[in-house]
Amino acid sequence: MTEQEKYFVIRPIFGEYNLDKNDFPIIKKESVSFDEINNLKIVNYQNRNNKKLKSTNKSLLTMFCYDDILNRIWNNPLKDIVSFQKFKFITTPDFSIYPKMNSNDIKHNVYMNRWLGVTYQTLGLKVFPTIQWGDESTYGYCFSAVEKESIVVISTLGCKKDINTFLNGFNEMKKIIEPKIIIVYGDMIKGMSGKFINFKYEEAFIKKNQNEQISLWNNNGIFEISEKGEIKWEAEELLLT
């Protein structure tokens, strides 16, 4: 038995799935209607059980947290399934990846991301993969095991320290995955093009000591940025065809 086969015995995936060239389980693209995705709302993992939350059936649950929190999800992947089922969509956990990170750690973090995504899909949840990357040496892992034309989620938090590395990876991600829509968590960065939904960092959290609800904030829907930087709001018939 190979090391990979041993791993699948220790950490099996239930249901039907395919593996990519890296032996990562492939997250399937979700079939999504315009009404489901337009004016989507956002909740972060740490606020999913907050009593201030109202209806979550039009919401996306994101998992942008520190790795120590995300590792708890990995170590007990079925613990939160009931709370996840309250949401229209969920993302995969945003395990850390950055330039100069050990390649074995990168591969493992991407594997955990994809394994959890496929497991959630097997359990009937609608999953948008979170995509992250470092420099060009990470592309072979970071953009794998996601079906073409998927709706993907990325974060721009912290990327302003090295915008060129971010944009190079962003453009490579677009070439490889060809995402139908890119959900951006954080500020939009000049030079990005494609079809987007954008959430600011604050929109995923509840303000402390206030009654104002931030976590189910309405965003402005789907928009497109051309390579020339021109912005237009999309009509329904152009979106999901």
Backbone as numpy.savetxt, mean C-alpha at the origin, in Angstrom:
# Nx Ny Nz CAx CAy CAz Cx Cy Cz
14.51 -31.40 1.03 13.66 -30.20 1.03 14.55 -28.95 1.03
14.25 -28.04 0.11 15.02 -26.81 0.03 14.66 -25.88 1.19
15.50 -24.83 1.38 15.21 -23.86 2.43 13.89 -23.15 2.15
13.62 -22.89 0.86 12.36 -22.23 0.50 11.17 -23.13 0.82
11.30 -24.42 0.53 10.22 -25.35 0.83 10.00 -25.48 2.34
11.09 -25.47 3.09 10.96 -25.50 4.55 10.21 -24.27 5.06
10.49 -23.13 4.43 9.84 -21.90 4.85 8.33 -21.95 4.63
7.93 -22.55 3.53 6.50 -22.65 3.25 5.80 -23.64 4.16
6.56 -24.57 4.74 5.99 -25.45 5.75 5.78 -24.69 7.06
6.77 -23.88 7.42 6.69 -23.10 8.65 5.65 -21.98 8.54
5.60 -21.33 7.37 4.74 -20.16 7.17 3.90 -20.38 5.91
2.94 -21.30 5.96 2.16 -21.64 4.76 1.20 -20.52 4.37
0.86 -20.52 3.10 -0.19 -19.62 2.59 -1.37 -20.49 2.19
-2.52 -20.18 2.70 -3.70 -20.98 2.42 -4.40 -20.47 1.16
-5.04 -21.36 0.44 -5.74 -20.97 -0.77 -4.83 -21.03 -1.98
-5.35 -20.54 -3.10 -4.60 -20.56 -4.35 -3.75 -19.30 -4.48
-2.53 -19.47 -4.95 -1.65 -18.33 -5.16 -0.55 -18.74 -6.13
0.08 -17.73 -6.71 1.21 -17.95 -7.60 2.45 -17.28 -7.02
3.62 -17.80 -7.41 4.89 -17.23 -6.98 5.57 -16.53 -8.16
6.32 -15.48 -7.87 7.07 -14.80 -8.92 8.49 -15.36 -8.99
9.36 -14.70 -9.74 10.72 -15.20 -9.95 11.54 -15.22 -8.67
11.13 -14.40 -7.68 11.84 -14.36 -6.40 11.23 -15.31 -5.37
10.25 -16.10 -5.81 9.49 -16.98 -4.91 8.66 -16.19 -3.91
8.26 -14.97 -4.29 7.33 -14.18 -3.49 5.91 -14.51 -3.94
4.96 -14.64 -3.02 3.55 -14.80 -3.43 3.02 -13.52 -4.06
2.29 -13.66 -5.14 1.86 -12.52 -5.94 0.51 -12.00 -5.46
0.46 -10.71 -5.13 -0.80 -10.05 -4.76 -1.58 -9.76 -6.03
-2.80 -10.23 -6.10 -3.64 -10.02 -7.28 -4.23 -8.62 -7.28
-4.42 -8.09 -8.48 -5.06 -6.77 -8.56 -6.53 -6.91 -8.23
-7.07 -5.90 -7.57 -8.46 -5.90 -7.16 -9.34 -5.27 -8.24
-10.52 -5.84 -8.41 -11.53 -5.25 -9.29 -12.30 -4.20 -8.50
-12.19 -2.95 -8.91 -12.73 -1.83 -8.14 -13.56 -0.94 -9.04
-14.73 -0.54 -8.56 -15.58 0.37 -9.32 -15.23 1.82 -9.00
-15.68 2.72 -9.86 -15.45 4.15 -9.63 -16.05 4.60 -8.31
-17.27 4.17 -8.01 -17.93 4.60 -6.77 -17.20 4.12 -5.54
-16.55 2.95 -5.62 -15.82 2.42 -4.47 -14.55 3.22 -4.17
-13.88 3.69 -5.21 -12.57 4.30 -5.04 -12.61 5.81 -4.98
-13.57 6.44 -5.62 -13.64 7.90 -5.62 -14.12 8.40 -4.26
-13.52 9.49 -3.79 -13.84 10.05 -2.47 -13.64 9.03 -1.34
-12.63 8.21 -1.51 -12.26 7.25 -0.48 -11.79 7.99 0.77
-11.97 7.34 1.92 -11.51 7.91 3.18 -10.40 7.03 3.74
-9.68 7.53 4.73 -8.48 6.83 5.19 -8.45 6.73 6.71
-7.99 5.58 7.18 -7.80 5.33 8.61 -6.46 4.60 8.76
-5.63 5.02 9.70 -4.39 4.30 9.92 -4.59 3.18 10.94
-3.75 2.17 10.85 -3.86 0.96 11.66 -4.05 1.26 13.14
-3.31 2.20 13.68 -3.35 2.48 15.11 -4.64 3.14 15.56
-5.46 3.62 14.62 -6.73 4.25 14.96 -7.94 3.41 14.59
-7.73 2.17 14.16 -8.83 1.40 13.60 -9.92 1.09 14.61
-9.60 1.04 15.89 -10.59 0.73 16.92 -10.99 1.96 17.73
-10.64 3.15 17.26 -10.95 4.37 17.99 -12.46 4.61 18.02
-12.98 4.94 19.19 -14.42 5.12 19.36 -14.95 6.32 18.59
-14.07 7.24 18.19 -14.52 8.42 17.45 -14.84 8.09 15.99
-14.36 6.94 15.52 -14.60 6.59 14.13 -16.07 6.36 13.86
-16.50 6.84 12.72 -17.86 6.58 12.26 -17.81 5.39 11.31
-18.63 5.40 10.28 -18.68 4.27 9.36 -17.32 4.08 8.69
-16.91 2.83 8.55 -15.64 2.52 7.89 -15.83 1.80 6.55
-17.09 1.65 6.11 -17.33 0.85 4.91 -17.00 1.58 3.61
-16.52 2.83 3.70 -16.04 3.56 2.53 -14.59 3.97 2.76
-13.89 3.18 3.57 -12.57 3.59 4.03 -11.46 2.62 3.66
-10.26 3.19 3.56 -9.04 2.43 3.33 -8.24 2.39 4.63
-7.89 1.19 5.08 -7.05 1.04 6.26 -5.59 0.96 5.83
-4.79 1.93 6.25 -3.37 1.93 5.90 -2.55 1.38 7.06
-1.33 0.94 6.75 -0.45 0.37 7.77 0.92 1.02 7.71
0.93 2.35 7.88 2.18 3.09 7.96 2.53 3.28 9.42
3.33 2.37 9.93 3.68 2.34 11.36 5.16 1.98 11.49
5.67 2.14 12.71 7.03 1.68 12.98 7.10 0.15 12.86
8.29 -0.33 12.53 8.45 -1.76 12.27 8.12 -2.62 13.49
8.34 -2.11 14.70 8.04 -2.94 15.86 6.55 -3.26 15.95
5.72 -2.31 15.49 4.27 -2.55 15.44 3.93 -3.51 14.30
4.53 -3.29 13.14 4.24 -4.14 11.99 4.72 -5.57 12.21
5.80 -5.74 12.93 6.29 -7.09 13.22 5.30 -7.87 14.08
4.54 -7.17 14.90 3.50 -7.86 15.68 2.43 -8.42 14.75
2.11 -7.69 13.70 1.14 -8.18 12.71 1.70 -9.43 12.03
2.96 -9.38 11.65 3.60 -10.53 11.00 3.62 -11.75 11.92
3.90 -11.52 13.18 4.01 -12.63 14.13 2.66 -13.23 14.52
1.59 -12.47 14.32 0.25 -12.96 14.63 -0.72 -12.45 13.55
-0.58 -12.96 12.33 -1.27 -12.36 11.18 -2.78 -12.44 11.19
-3.37 -13.34 11.95 -4.83 -13.49 11.95 -5.51 -12.73 13.10
-4.72 -12.15 13.99 -5.26 -11.52 15.18 -6.24 -10.39 14.86
-5.94 -9.58 13.84 -6.71 -8.36 13.55 -7.73 -8.52 12.43
-7.93 -9.74 11.94 -8.76 -9.94 10.77 -10.18 -9.39 10.97
-10.76 -9.60 12.13 -12.14 -9.13 12.37 -12.22 -7.61 12.24
-11.25 -6.90 12.80 -11.28 -5.44 12.68 -10.98 -5.00 11.25
-10.14 -5.75 10.52 -9.85 -5.43 9.12 -11.10 -5.58 8.24
-11.95 -6.52 8.58 -13.14 -6.77 7.76 -14.13 -5.61 7.76
-13.99 -4.66 8.65 -14.88 -3.51 8.71 -14.57 -2.49 7.62
-13.43 -2.63 6.98 -12.98 -1.64 6.01 -13.20 -2.11 4.58
-13.43 -1.14 3.70 -13.64 -1.46 2.29 -12.38 -2.05 1.67
-11.23 -1.43 1.99 -9.94 -1.89 1.48 -8.92 -1.81 2.61
-7.87 -2.62 2.50 -6.73 -2.47 3.39 -5.45 -2.46 2.56
-4.39 -1.86 3.10 -3.09 -1.91 2.45 -2.25 -3.01 3.11
-1.14 -3.31 2.49 -0.17 -4.19 3.13 0.75 -3.36 4.02
1.34 -3.96 5.06 2.20 -3.21 5.98 3.43 -2.62 5.30
3.79 -1.44 5.76 4.91 -0.68 5.18 6.21 -0.98 5.93
6.70 -2.22 5.80 7.97 -2.56 6.42 9.09 -1.72 5.79
10.05 -1.31 6.61 11.08 -0.38 6.17 11.94 -0.91 5.04
12.21 -0.02 4.08 13.19 -0.27 3.03 13.87 1.07 2.75
15.19 1.08 2.65 15.90 2.33 2.42 17.24 2.03 1.75
17.85 3.05 1.13 19.14 2.84 0.48 20.18 2.32 1.47
21.06 1.47 0.99 22.15 0.87 1.76 21.67 -0.15 2.81
20.39 -0.48 2.77 19.88 -1.53 3.66 20.38 -2.88 3.16
20.65 -3.79 4.06 21.11 -5.12 3.69 20.10 -5.78 2.74
20.61 -6.37 1.65 19.71 -6.92 0.63 18.85 -8.06 1.17
19.38 -8.85 2.10 18.58 -9.93 2.69 17.43 -9.38 3.52
17.67 -8.27 4.22 16.61 -7.63 5.00 15.54 -7.05 4.07
15.98 -6.47 2.96 15.03 -5.93 1.98 14.14 -7.05 1.44
14.78 -8.14 1.05 14.02 -9.26 0.48 13.01 -9.79 1.49
13.42 -9.91 2.74 12.51 -10.42 3.76 11.36 -9.44 4.02
11.64 -8.15 4.04 10.58 -7.16 4.29 9.57 -7.13 3.15
10.06 -7.25 1.92 9.13 -7.32 0.79 8.32 -8.61 0.85
8.98 -9.71 1.21 8.28 -10.99 1.31 7.15 -10.90 2.34
7.43 -10.33 3.51 6.38 -10.19 4.53 5.22 -9.37 4.01
5.52 -8.30 3.31 4.49 -7.44 2.72 3.58 -8.25 1.79
4.20 -9.01 0.88 3.42 -9.76 -0.10 2.70 -10.95 0.55
3.37 -11.63 1.47 2.75 -12.78 2.15 1.48 -12.35 2.87
1.55 -11.26 3.59 0.37 -10.79 4.31 -0.72 -10.35 3.34
-0.35 -9.69 2.25 -1.35 -9.28 1.26 -2.10 -10.45 0.67
-1.36 -11.49 0.28 -2.00 -12.67 -0.30 -2.85 -13.39 0.74
-2.38 -13.46 1.97 -3.16 -14.08 3.04 -4.47 -13.33 3.26
-4.41 -12.01 3.28 -5.63 -11.22 3.46 -6.60 -11.43 2.30
-6.08 -11.48 1.08 -6.95 -11.73 -0.07 -7.60 -13.10 0.02
-6.85 -14.10 0.46 -7.39 -15.45 0.63 -8.55 -15.45 1.62
-8.50 -14.55 2.61 -9.54 -14.46 3.63 -10.68 -13.52 3.21
-10.66 -13.04 1.98 -11.77 -12.26 1.44 -11.65 -10.76 1.56
-10.49 -10.25 1.99 -10.30 -8.81 2.10 -9.81 -8.25 0.76
-10.16 -6.99 0.49 -9.67 -6.31 -0.71 -8.40 -5.56 -0.35
-7.31 -5.89 -1.04 -5.98 -5.45 -0.64 -5.33 -4.60 -1.73
-4.79 -3.45 -1.30 -3.92 -2.65 -2.17 -2.49 -2.77 -1.65
-1.56 -3.24 -2.47 -0.18 -3.40 -1.98 0.51 -2.06 -1.76
1.19 -1.95 -0.63 2.07 -0.80 -0.38 3.41 -1.10 -1.02
3.90 -0.15 -1.81 5.17 -0.31 -2.52 6.19 0.67 -1.95
7.37 0.17 -1.61 8.45 1.02 -1.17 9.75 0.54 -1.80
10.76 1.41 -1.84 11.99 1.06 -2.53 13.14 1.88 -1.96
14.36 1.47 -2.31 15.56 2.22 -1.98 16.20 2.70 -3.28
17.48 2.41 -3.47 18.14 2.77 -4.72 17.88 1.70 -5.77
18.51 1.82 -6.93 18.20 0.92 -8.05 18.54 -0.54 -7.75
19.43 -0.78 -6.80 19.77 -2.16 -6.46 18.62 -2.89 -5.78
17.60 -2.17 -5.33 16.46 -2.78 -4.65 15.29 -3.08 -5.58
15.34 -2.61 -6.81 14.18 -2.70 -7.69 13.77 -4.14 -7.99
14.74 -5.03 -8.09 14.43 -6.41 -8.44 13.52 -7.10 -7.45
13.54 -6.66 -6.20 12.65 -7.19 -5.18 11.44 -6.30 -4.95
11.69 -5.00 -4.89 10.66 -4.08 -4.38 9.45 -3.93 -5.30
9.62 -4.18 -6.59 8.51 -4.02 -7.53 7.98 -5.37 -8.02
8.33 -6.42 -7.31 7.92 -7.76 -7.73 6.68 -8.21 -6.98
6.05 -9.27 -7.50 4.93 -9.96 -6.85 3.70 -9.08 -6.68
3.49 -8.16 -7.63 2.27 -7.35 -7.69 1.78 -7.39 -9.13
0.54 -7.76 -9.34 0.03 -7.85 -10.71 0.02 -6.48 -11.39
0.28 -6.50 -12.69 0.23 -5.26 -13.47 -1.16 -4.64 -13.38
-1.18 -3.33 -13.43 -2.40 -2.52 -13.41 -3.13 -2.60 -12.07
-2.41 -2.94 -11.02 -2.99 -2.90 -9.68 -3.11 -1.45 -9.21
-3.99 -1.22 -8.27 -3.99 0.03 -7.51 -2.96 -0.15 -6.41
-1.99 0.76 -6.33 -0.92 0.63 -5.34 -0.92 1.83 -4.41
-0.23 1.66 -3.29 -0.12 2.71 -2.28 1.35 2.99 -2.03
1.72 4.27 -2.00 3.09 4.66 -1.68 3.07 5.77 -0.63
4.20 5.99 0.00 4.34 7.10 0.94 5.47 8.01 0.49
5.27 9.32 0.63 6.32 10.29 0.33 6.94 10.84 1.61
6.57 10.32 2.76 7.12 10.81 4.03 8.62 10.53 4.08
9.39 11.55 4.29 10.84 11.40 4.41 11.59 11.38 3.10
10.90 11.39 1.97 11.60 11.24 0.68 12.28 12.54 0.23
11.92 13.67 0.84 12.50 14.95 0.41 13.99 15.03 0.71
14.50 14.12 1.54 15.94 14.08 1.82 16.72 13.62 0.60
16.07 12.88 -0.29 16.73 12.39 -1.51 15.65 12.21 -2.58
15.24 13.33 -3.15 14.14 13.31 -4.11 14.50 12.53 -5.37
15.76 12.61 -5.79 16.15 11.90 -7.01 16.00 10.39 -6.85
16.42 9.86 -5.70 16.25 8.42 -5.45 14.77 8.06 -5.43
13.96 8.90 -4.82 12.52 8.64 -4.79 11.93 8.64 -6.19
12.23 9.68 -6.98 11.62 9.79 -8.31 12.13 8.70 -9.26
13.40 8.34 -9.15 13.91 7.25 -10.00 13.16 5.95 -9.72
12.97 5.65 -8.44 12.23 4.45 -8.09 10.77 4.54 -8.45
10.20 5.71 -8.26 8.79 5.92 -8.62 8.56 5.64 -10.10
9.42 6.17 -10.95 9.25 5.98 -12.39 9.49 4.53 -12.80
10.43 3.86 -12.12 10.66 2.44 -12.41 9.46 1.60 -11.97
8.89 1.95 -10.83 7.69 1.26 -10.35 6.55 1.38 -11.37
6.39 2.58 -11.95 5.35 2.77 -12.96 5.59 1.90 -14.19
6.85 1.77 -14.60 7.16 0.96 -15.77 6.86 -0.52 -15.53
7.19 -0.99 -14.34 7.08 -2.43 -14.07 5.65 -2.82 -13.72
5.00 -2.06 -12.83 3.66 -2.43 -12.35 2.55 -1.83 -13.21
2.82 -0.68 -13.83 1.80 0.03 -14.61 0.52 0.25 -13.78
0.65 0.86 -12.61 -0.52 0.97 -11.71 -1.65 1.78 -12.32
-2.87 1.30 -12.08 -4.05 1.99 -12.58 -4.27 3.29 -11.84
-4.10 3.25 -10.52 -4.17 4.43 -9.67 -3.10 4.29 -8.60
-2.47 5.41 -8.24 -1.47 5.44 -7.18 -2.02 6.25 -6.02
-2.19 5.61 -4.89 -2.64 6.31 -3.68 -1.40 6.80 -2.95
-1.30 8.10 -2.75 -0.11 8.71 -2.16 -0.42 9.16 -0.74
0.38 8.68 0.20 0.26 9.05 1.60 1.37 10.05 1.91
1.01 11.32 2.07 1.99 12.37 2.25 1.87 13.39 1.14
2.78 14.34 1.10 2.72 15.42 0.10 3.05 14.89 -1.29
2.40 15.46 -2.29 2.77 15.17 -3.67 4.14 15.79 -3.96
4.94 15.11 -4.76 6.29 15.55 -5.08 6.35 15.98 -6.54
6.93 17.13 -6.78 7.07 17.62 -8.16 7.86 16.62 -8.98
7.34 16.28 -10.14 7.98 15.30 -11.01 7.21 14.00 -11.10
6.24 13.80 -10.19 5.39 12.61 -10.24 4.31 12.80 -11.30
4.03 11.76 -12.06 2.94 11.80 -13.03 2.16 10.50 -12.94
0.88 10.56 -13.34 0.02 9.39 -13.28 -1.34 9.77 -12.72
-2.14 8.76 -12.40 -3.46 8.97 -11.78 -3.33 8.72 -10.28
-3.82 9.66 -9.50 -3.56 9.65 -8.07 -4.80 9.87 -7.22
-4.71 9.36 -5.99 -5.51 9.84 -4.87 -4.49 10.23 -3.81
-4.67 11.41 -3.21 -3.67 11.90 -2.27 -4.28 12.12 -0.89
-3.61 11.57 0.12 -3.97 11.82 1.52 -2.79 12.47 2.22
-3.06 13.52 2.96 -2.03 14.12 3.80 -1.81 13.26 5.03
-0.65 13.43 5.63 -0.28 12.63 6.81 -1.33 12.76 7.90
-1.81 13.99 8.15 -2.73 14.22 9.26 -4.09 13.56 9.06
-4.43 13.25 7.83 -5.76 12.74 7.54 -5.96 11.31 8.03
-4.89 10.64 8.39 -5.00 9.24 8.82 -5.06 9.09 10.33
-5.08 10.21 11.04 -5.01 10.13 12.49 -6.11 10.96 13.15
-6.33 10.72 14.43 -7.28 11.49 15.22 -6.49 12.45 16.10
-6.87 13.71 16.08 -6.17 14.68 16.90 -6.40 14.41 18.38
-5.34 14.48 19.15 -5.46 14.26 20.58 -6.14 15.46 21.25
-6.94 15.16 22.24 -7.59 16.18 23.06 -8.54 17.06 22.26
-9.02 16.56 21.13 -9.99 17.31 20.34 -11.10 16.38 19.90
-12.24 16.94 19.62 -13.37 16.14 19.15 -13.39 16.02 17.64
-12.54 16.82 16.98 -12.55 16.81 15.52 -12.04 15.47 15.00
-12.79 14.88 14.10 -12.39 13.60 13.53 -11.57 13.84 12.27
-10.35 13.35 12.27 -9.47 13.50 11.12 -9.42 12.22 10.30
-9.61 11.09 10.94 -9.30 9.82 10.30 -10.29 9.40 9.22
-11.45 10.01 9.14 -12.37 9.72 8.04 -12.60 10.96 7.18
-11.54 11.70 7.00 -11.58 12.93 6.20 -11.85 12.60 4.73
-12.70 13.42 4.08 -12.92 13.23 2.64 -11.76 13.81 1.86
-11.21 13.06 0.94 -10.21 13.63 0.04 -10.94 14.16 -1.19
-10.18 14.70 -2.12 -10.79 15.35 -3.29 -10.95 14.43 -4.49
-10.84 13.13 -4.28 -11.07 12.21 -5.37 -9.83 11.98 -6.22
-10.06 11.44 -7.41 -8.97 11.01 -8.29 -8.59 12.12 -9.26
-7.29 12.32 -9.41 -6.82 13.33 -10.37 -5.63 12.77 -11.13
-5.33 13.38 -12.25 -4.21 12.93 -13.09 -3.22 14.06 -13.26
-1.94 13.74 -13.18 -0.86 14.69 -13.45 -0.11 14.19 -14.68
-0.03 15.03 -15.69 0.69 14.66 -16.91 2.19 14.80 -16.67
2.99 14.31 -17.61 4.44 14.43 -17.50 4.88 15.90 -17.58
4.02 16.76 -18.09 4.31 18.19 -18.13 3.87 18.90 -16.85
3.28 18.13 -15.92 2.85 18.71 -14.66 1.44 19.27 -14.68
0.71 19.02 -15.77 -0.67 19.51 -15.87 -1.60 18.60 -15.08
-2.54 19.21 -14.36 -3.44 18.45 -13.49 -4.86 18.51 -14.05
-5.53 17.38 -14.04 -6.95 17.37 -14.41 -7.67 16.36 -13.55
-8.92 16.63 -13.27 -9.76 15.70 -12.52 -10.41 14.75 -13.49
-10.47 13.47 -13.11 -10.89 12.43 -14.03 -12.40 12.25 -14.07
-12.91 12.02 -15.28 -14.30 11.62 -15.43 -14.41 10.11 -15.22
-15.57 9.67 -14.77 -15.75 8.26 -14.44 -15.38 7.33 -15.57
-15.75 7.70 -16.80 -15.55 6.77 -17.91 -14.07 6.60 -18.27
-13.19 7.48 -17.78 -11.77 7.38 -18.10 -10.97 6.62 -17.07
-11.57 6.31 -15.93 -10.78 5.87 -14.79 -10.37 4.41 -14.81
-11.32 3.54 -14.85 -11.05 2.15 -14.55 -11.22 1.25 -15.77
-11.01 1.83 -16.94 -11.12 1.05 -18.17 -9.76 0.48 -18.54
